[in-house]
Amino acid sequence: MPNNLSDMRITEEQLVDENDRIIYDNVIKRYPWIIQENQKCILSPDSDGLLCGLFMSNVLNWNVVGFYDGKVLVLKKGERTTDCIYLDMEIFRSSVKSLGHHMVLYNKRNKPISWINFSNCIQPNNIRGYDAKTTFNLKYPLGAIHLILGIVGHNKDKEIEIKKTAICPLLYTDGTFKNLFNYPENCLSWLNFLCAEEKDNPLNTIFFNDHYTTSSLMTALKDFFKRLKSITEGSRGGDKIIKIR
């Protein structure tokens, strides 16, 4: 099968090994578009979406052509939504490629007939079989950027360097740093799932680095919040693009 086509013969169950760890090779086989160069993408209008766009444009030469907040879509003139990959959001159409990390399944024992519409969406909660009814407390606690880093970083053609200056923004997005301390068991479970402890995984530098002690990380985050306030006119949590219309 050509490598530019999704291999849907690989099921979601085959994306996880017997130790409950993601099988990146199978993810790439099922969704080869996630490591292909020169793709067009639409982002969510927040820090996670922006980090996804910055990373993919820098590493794979993707072109950001729009933003979508679930209600309003802003698209570059002349572009078609069906030609784009949506990052940090799930699109409920099987013909549309997307990557998200939100809880979208209510009851895994009673999936809707139309559930196949998520067949072209990379979704960590769906991959692990988590739903809102029975396993909501186990839901994915990181950002879309962390999932993308793990997948693209597994592509041996691309060497990913995570600089020390990037660690605070990557811990800030989607409240990741809060989840690490509020829900350590769940976060460790997901870091194990993403194989983050492996030395060649970009996530290793973020979550298993020796750059910071606990106190120095707190200081670094404080300095990052100060810089963020200067950008967001005094609002520390203002990491979303509000004026999208």
C-alpha atoms as a printed R data frame, in Angstrom:
    type eleno elety resid chain resno       x      y      z
1   ATOM     1    CA   MET     A     1   0.000  0.000  0.000
2   ATOM     2    CA   PRO     A     2   1.403  3.463 -0.878
3   ATOM     3    CA   ASN     A     3   2.778  5.282  2.146
4   ATOM     4    CA   ASN     A     4   0.576  8.300  1.492
5   ATOM     5    CA   LEU     A     5  -2.572  6.293  2.214
6   ATOM     6    CA   SER     A     6  -3.900  5.424  5.655
7   ATOM     7    CA   ASP     A     7  -3.735  1.716  6.478
8   ATOM     8    CA   MET     A     8  -7.117  1.314  8.150
9   ATOM     9    CA   ARG     A     9  -6.489 -2.414  8.478
10  ATOM    10    CA   ILE     A    10  -4.587 -1.439 11.625
11  ATOM    11    CA   THR     A    11  -7.211 -1.096 14.347
12  ATOM    12    CA   GLU     A    12  -7.064  1.156 17.400
13  ATOM    13    CA   GLU     A    13  -6.404 -1.941 19.510
14  ATOM    14    CA   GLN     A    14  -3.253 -2.574 17.465
15  ATOM    15    CA   LEU     A    15  -1.898  0.862 18.378
16  ATOM    16    CA   VAL     A    16  -1.176 -0.322 21.939
17  ATOM    17    CA   ASP     A    17   1.145 -3.132 23.053
18  ATOM    18    CA   GLU     A    18   0.657 -5.658 25.845
19  ATOM    19    CA   ASN     A    19   2.256 -3.252 28.334
20  ATOM    20    CA   ASP     A    20  -0.260 -0.492 27.540
21  ATOM    21    CA   ARG     A    21   2.281  1.563 25.603
22  ATOM    22    CA   ILE     A    22   1.673  3.227 22.280
23  ATOM    23    CA   ILE     A    23   3.085  1.516 19.194
24  ATOM    24    CA   TYR     A    24   4.293  4.533 17.236
25  ATOM    25    CA   ASP     A    25   5.096  2.503 14.115
26  ATOM    26    CA   ASN     A    26   1.479  1.375 13.841
27  ATOM    27    CA   VAL     A    27   0.200  4.897 14.513
28  ATOM    28    CA   ILE     A    28   2.301  6.170 11.614
29  ATOM    29    CA   LYS     A    29   1.127  3.331  9.364
30  ATOM    30    CA   ARG     A    30  -2.515  4.037 10.147
31  ATOM    31    CA   TYR     A    31  -2.131  7.835  9.963
32  ATOM    32    CA   PRO     A    32   0.895  8.442  7.666
33  ATOM    33    CA   TRP     A    33  -0.159 12.042  7.034
34  ATOM    34    CA   ILE     A    34   1.036 13.041 10.522
35  ATOM    35    CA   ILE     A    35   4.704 12.798  9.450
36  ATOM    36    CA   GLN     A    36   4.346 13.971  5.847
37  ATOM    37    CA   GLU     A    37   5.865 17.276  4.828
38  ATOM    38    CA   ASN     A    38   4.223 20.341  3.254
39  ATOM    39    CA   GLN     A    39   0.712 19.779  4.611
40  ATOM    40    CA   LYS     A    40  -1.856 22.502  5.231
41  ATOM    41    CA   CYS     A    41  -3.272 22.721  8.722
42  ATOM    42    CA   ILE     A    42  -5.942 24.468 10.774
43  ATOM    43    CA   LEU     A    43  -5.234 25.100 14.449
44  ATOM    44    CA   SER     A    44  -7.228 25.638 17.603
45  ATOM    45    CA   PRO     A    45  -6.774 29.296 18.662
46  ATOM    46    CA   ASP     A    46  -4.915 28.688 21.932
47  ATOM    47    CA   SER     A    47  -1.350 28.045 23.081
48  ATOM    48    CA   ASP     A    48  -1.574 24.305 22.422
49  ATOM    49    CA   GLY     A    49  -2.758 24.833 18.870
50  ATOM    50    CA   LEU     A    50  -0.134 27.501 18.273
51  ATOM    51    CA   LEU     A    51   2.631 25.233 19.581
52  ATOM    52    CA   CYS     A    52   1.425 22.474 17.258
53  ATOM    53    CA   GLY     A    53   1.518 24.859 14.314
54  ATOM    54    CA   LEU     A    54   4.943 26.245 15.197
55  ATOM    55    CA   PHE     A    55   6.386 22.773 15.605
56  ATOM    56    CA   MET     A    56   4.915 21.255 12.444
57  ATOM    57    CA   SER     A    57   5.800 24.273 10.306
58  ATOM    58    CA   ASN     A    58   9.376 24.228 11.598
59  ATOM    59    CA   VAL     A    59   9.990 20.475 11.405
60  ATOM    60    CA   LEU     A    60   7.790 19.340  8.517
61  ATOM    61    CA   ASN     A    61   7.231 22.621  6.666
62  ATOM    62    CA   TRP     A    62   3.481 22.605  7.286
63  ATOM    63    CA   ASN     A    63   1.526 25.709  6.334
64  ATOM    64    CA   VAL     A    64  -0.971 27.168  8.816
65  ATOM    65    CA   VAL     A    65  -3.978 28.354  6.785
66  ATOM    66    CA   GLY     A    66  -6.652 28.834  9.430
67  ATOM    67    CA   PHE     A    67  -8.025 28.674 12.964
68  ATOM    68    CA   TYR     A    68 -11.128 26.942 14.277
69  ATOM    69    CA   ASP     A    69 -12.552 27.263 17.793
70  ATOM    70    CA   GLY     A    70 -15.423 24.807 17.342
71  ATOM    71    CA   LYS     A    71 -17.828 27.554 16.328
72  ATOM    72    CA   VAL     A    72 -16.014 30.037 14.110
73  ATOM    73    CA   LEU     A    73 -13.632 29.057 11.319
74  ATOM    74    CA   VAL     A    74 -11.146 31.553  9.912
75  ATOM    75    CA   LEU     A    75  -9.572 30.299  6.689
76  ATOM    76    CA   LYS     A    76  -7.019 31.806  4.332
77  ATOM    77    CA   LYS     A    77  -8.625 32.969  1.115
78  ATOM    78    CA   GLY     A    78  -8.512 30.380 -1.635
79  ATOM    79    CA   GLU     A    79  -8.016 27.399  0.702
80  ATOM    80    CA   ARG     A    80 -10.426 24.502  1.151
81  ATOM    81    CA   THR     A    81 -11.180 23.023  4.559
82  ATOM    82    CA   THR     A    82 -11.155 19.487  3.159
83  ATOM    83    CA   ASP     A    83  -7.513 19.887  2.092
84  ATOM    84    CA   CYS     A    84  -6.369 20.627  5.654
85  ATOM    85    CA   ILE     A    85  -5.314 18.695  8.721
86  ATOM    86    CA   TYR     A    86  -6.886 19.902 11.963
87  ATOM    87    CA   LEU     A    87  -4.601 20.045 15.014
88  ATOM    88    CA   ASP     A    88  -5.717 20.142 18.648
89  ATOM    89    CA   MET     A    89  -9.307 19.291 17.735
90  ATOM    90    CA   GLU     A    90 -11.366 16.294 16.688
91  ATOM    91    CA   ILE     A    91 -13.325 16.479 13.446
92  ATOM    92    CA   PHE     A    92 -16.243 14.055 13.256
93  ATOM    93    CA   ARG     A    93 -15.867 13.229  9.564
94  ATOM    94    CA   SER     A    94 -14.013 10.147  8.349
95  ATOM    95    CA   SER     A    95 -12.696 11.948  5.281
96  ATOM    96    CA   VAL     A    96 -11.080 14.704  7.384
97  ATOM    97    CA   LYS     A    97  -7.709 14.247  9.089
98  ATOM    98    CA   SER     A    98  -7.416 15.543 12.652
99  ATOM    99    CA   LEU     A    99  -5.573 15.127 15.940
100 ATOM   100    CA   GLY     A   100  -7.106 15.951 19.305
101 ATOM   101    CA   HIS     A   101  -6.995 14.849 22.923
102 ATOM   102    CA   HIS     A   102 -10.381 15.697 24.422
103 ATOM   103    CA   MET     A   103 -12.880 13.206 25.841
104 ATOM   104    CA   VAL     A   104 -15.291 12.568 22.976
105 ATOM   105    CA   LEU     A   105 -16.763  9.145 23.811
106 ATOM   106    CA   TYR     A   106 -19.464  8.898 26.463
107 ATOM   107    CA   ASN     A   107 -19.870  5.120 26.755
108 ATOM   108    CA   LYS     A   108 -17.496  2.726 25.007
109 ATOM   109    CA   ARG     A   109 -20.012 -0.108 25.468
110 ATOM   110    CA   ASN     A   110 -22.588  1.794 23.467
111 ATOM   111    CA   LYS     A   111 -20.768  3.540 20.642
112 ATOM   112    CA   PRO     A   112 -22.983  5.335 18.115
113 ATOM   113    CA   ILE     A   113 -23.294  3.792 14.668
114 ATOM   114    CA   SER     A   114 -21.580  6.853 13.256
115 ATOM   115    CA   TRP     A   115 -18.466  6.334 15.426
116 ATOM   116    CA   ILE     A   116 -16.523  5.462 12.263
117 ATOM   117    CA   ASN     A   117 -16.502  9.198 11.554
118 ATOM   118    CA   PHE     A   118 -13.527  9.399 13.960
119 ATOM   119    CA   SER     A   119 -11.576  6.803 11.952
120 ATOM   120    CA   ASN     A   120  -9.148  9.397 10.573
121 ATOM   121    CA   CYS     A   121  -8.629 11.163 13.904
122 ATOM   122    CA   ILE     A   122  -5.599 10.516 16.121
123 ATOM   123    CA   GLN     A   123  -7.132 10.496 19.603
124 ATOM   124    CA   PRO     A   124  -5.281  9.167 22.684
125 ATOM   125    CA   ASN     A   125  -8.392  8.611 24.838
126 ATOM   126    CA   ASN     A   126  -9.989  6.599 22.048
127 ATOM   127    CA   ILE     A   127  -6.796  4.615 21.512
128 ATOM   128    CA   ARG     A   128  -6.717  3.585 25.181
129 ATOM   129    CA   GLY     A   129 -10.461  2.937 25.222
130 ATOM   130    CA   TYR     A   130 -11.301  5.619 27.768
131 ATOM   131    CA   ASP     A   131 -14.775  7.106 27.972
132 ATOM   132    CA   ALA     A   132 -16.568  9.725 30.055
133 ATOM   133    CA   LYS     A   133 -18.904  7.277 31.782
134 ATOM   134    CA   THR     A   134 -16.409  4.829 33.277
135 ATOM   135    CA   THR     A   135 -12.869  6.235 32.998
136 ATOM   136    CA   PHE     A   136 -13.179 10.018 32.907
137 ATOM   137    CA   ASN     A   137 -10.641 10.331 35.750
138 ATOM   138    CA   LEU     A   138  -8.078  8.583 33.555
139 ATOM   139    CA   LYS     A   139  -8.426 10.958 30.602
140 ATOM   140    CA   TYR     A   140  -5.409 12.355 28.780
141 ATOM   141    CA   PRO     A   141  -3.864 15.137 30.940
142 ATOM   142    CA   LEU     A   142  -1.327 16.650 28.524
143 ATOM   143    CA   GLY     A   143  -1.547 18.743 25.355
144 ATOM   144    CA   ALA     A   144  -1.864 17.878 21.677
145 ATOM   145    CA   ILE     A   145   1.696 19.134 21.211
146 ATOM   146    CA   HIS     A   146   3.023 16.387 23.504
147 ATOM   147    CA   LEU     A   147   1.281 13.677 21.496
148 ATOM   148    CA   ILE     A   148   2.634 15.163 18.260
149 ATOM   149    CA   LEU     A   149   6.151 15.354 19.695
150 ATOM   150    CA   GLY     A   150   6.020 11.668 20.551
151 ATOM   151    CA   ILE     A   151   4.763 10.618 17.119
152 ATOM   152    CA   VAL     A   152   6.917 12.868 14.940
153 ATOM   153    CA   GLY     A   153   9.908 12.299 17.210
154 ATOM   154    CA   HIS     A   154   9.613  8.578 16.506
155 ATOM   155    CA   ASN     A   155  10.182  9.318 12.815
156 ATOM   156    CA   LYS     A   156  13.911  8.620 12.590
157 ATOM   157    CA   ASP     A   157  14.253 10.943  9.589
158 ATOM   158    CA   LYS     A   158  13.644 13.923 11.885
159 ATOM   159    CA   GLU     A   159  15.848 14.707 14.863
160 ATOM   160    CA   ILE     A   160  13.901 16.761 17.387
161 ATOM   161    CA   GLU     A   161  15.772 19.007 19.817
162 ATOM   162    CA   ILE     A   162  13.900 20.362 22.823
163 ATOM   163    CA   LYS     A   163  15.786 23.361 24.161
164 ATOM   164    CA   LYS     A   164  15.671 24.298 27.825
165 ATOM   165    CA   THR     A   165  13.870 27.533 26.939
166 ATOM   166    CA   ALA     A   166  11.030 25.479 25.430
167 ATOM   167    CA   ILE     A   167  10.309 23.455 28.570
168 ATOM   168    CA   CYS     A   168   8.235 26.071 30.427
169 ATOM   169    CA   PRO     A   169   5.932 26.825 27.464
170 ATOM   170    CA   LEU     A   170   5.490 23.089 26.921
171 ATOM   171    CA   LEU     A   171   4.615 22.568 30.589
172 ATOM   172    CA   TYR     A   172   2.323 25.604 30.665
173 ATOM   173    CA   THR     A   173   0.072 24.749 27.735
174 ATOM   174    CA   ASP     A   174  -3.305 23.226 28.625
175 ATOM   175    CA   GLY     A   175  -2.386 23.437 32.311
176 ATOM   176    CA   THR     A   176   0.037 20.528 32.003
177 ATOM   177    CA   PHE     A   177   2.170 21.686 34.954
178 ATOM   178    CA   LYS     A   178  -0.938 21.772 37.167
179 ATOM   179    CA   ASN     A   179  -1.944 18.263 36.135
180 ATOM   180    CA   LEU     A   180   1.534 16.917 36.889
181 ATOM   181    CA   PHE     A   181   1.158 17.899 40.546
182 ATOM   182    CA   ASN     A   182  -2.615 17.463 40.921
183 ATOM   183    CA   TYR     A   183  -2.858 14.092 39.171
184 ATOM   184    CA   PRO     A   184   0.637 12.547 39.297
185 ATOM   185    CA   GLU     A   185  -0.534  8.938 38.971
186 ATOM   186    CA   ASN     A   186  -2.548  9.654 35.850
187 ATOM   187    CA   CYS     A   187   0.224 11.767 34.303
188 ATOM   188    CA   LEU     A   188   2.826  9.047 34.943
189 ATOM   189    CA   SER     A   189   0.488  6.503 33.391
190 ATOM   190    CA   TRP     A   190   0.212  8.599 30.231
191 ATOM   191    CA   LEU     A   191   3.950  9.351 30.105
192 ATOM   192    CA   ASN     A   192   4.539  5.612 30.261
193 ATOM   193    CA   PHE     A   193   1.950  5.143 27.497
194 ATOM   194    CA   LEU     A   194   3.799  7.698 25.341
195 ATOM   195    CA   CYS     A   195   7.179  6.026 26.068
196 ATOM   196    CA   ALA     A   196   8.434  9.348 27.419
197 ATOM   197    CA   GLU     A   197  11.170  7.738 29.517
198 ATOM   198    CA   GLU     A   198  12.994  6.554 26.387
199 ATOM   199    CA   LYS     A   199  16.066  8.678 25.762
200 ATOM   200    CA   ASP     A   200  15.391  9.257 22.061
201 ATOM   201    CA   ASN     A   201  11.830 10.430 22.716
202 ATOM   202    CA   PRO     A   202  11.542 14.272 22.687
203 ATOM   203    CA   LEU     A   203   9.179 14.031 25.652
204 ATOM   204    CA   ASN     A   204  12.062 12.726 27.739
205 ATOM   205    CA   THR     A   205  13.689 16.160 27.734
206 ATOM   206    CA   ILE     A   206  10.476 17.795 28.929
207 ATOM   207    CA   PHE     A   207   9.397 15.396 31.649
208 ATOM   208    CA   PHE     A   208  12.516 13.445 32.643
209 ATOM   209    CA   ASN     A   209  15.193 16.124 32.414
210 ATOM   210    CA   ASP     A   210  17.779 17.274 34.943
211 ATOM   211    CA   HIS     A   211  17.444 20.955 34.004
212 ATOM   212    CA   TYR     A   212  15.276 21.882 36.970
213 ATOM   213    CA   THR     A   213  14.810 21.040 40.603
214 ATOM   214    CA   THR     A   214  11.262 21.514 41.871
215 ATOM   215    CA   SER     A   215  12.084 24.956 43.249
216 ATOM   216    CA   SER     A   216  13.999 26.106 40.168
217 ATOM   217    CA   LEU     A   217  11.116 24.950 37.965
218 ATOM   218    CA   MET     A   218   8.744 27.048 40.068
219 ATOM   219    CA   THR     A   219  11.022 30.044 39.564
220 ATOM   220    CA   ALA     A   220  11.283 29.393 35.830
221 ATOM   221    CA   LEU     A   221   7.496 29.150 35.539
222 ATOM   222    CA   LYS     A   222   7.122 32.384 37.530
223 ATOM   223    CA   ASP     A   223   9.427 34.159 35.056
224 ATOM   224    CA   PHE     A   224   7.491 32.617 32.150
225 ATOM   225    CA   PHE     A   225   4.182 33.861 33.605
226 ATOM   226    CA   LYS     A   226   5.706 37.337 33.864
227 ATOM   227    CA   ARG     A   227   6.677 37.290 30.184
228 ATOM   228    CA   LEU     A   228   3.252 35.945 29.278
229 ATOM   229    CA   LYS     A   229   1.544 38.801 31.101
230 ATOM   230    CA   SER     A   230   3.501 41.297 29.033
231 ATOM   231    CA   ILE     A   231   2.058 39.674 25.907
232 ATOM   232    CA   THR     A   232  -1.522 39.245 27.153
233 ATOM   233    CA   GLU     A   233  -1.944 42.712 28.668
234 ATOM   234    CA   GLY     A   234  -1.698 41.539 32.261
235 ATOM   235    CA   SER     A   235  -3.712 38.320 32.085
236 ATOM   236    CA   ARG     A   236  -1.601 35.308 33.076
237 ATOM   237    CA   GLY     A   237  -4.072 32.794 31.713
238 ATOM   238    CA   GLY     A   238  -4.707 34.584 28.428
239 ATOM   239    CA   ASP     A   239  -3.359 31.942 26.080
240 ATOM   240    CA   LYS     A   240  -6.265 31.955 23.624
241 ATOM   241    CA   ILE     A   241  -6.847 34.020 20.505
242 ATOM   242    CA   ILE     A   242 -10.122 35.676 21.487
243 ATOM   243    CA   LYS     A   243 -10.743 37.986 18.550
244 ATOM   244    CA   ILE     A   244 -11.051 35.283 15.911
245 ATOM   245    CA   ARG     A   245 -13.963 36.893 14.050
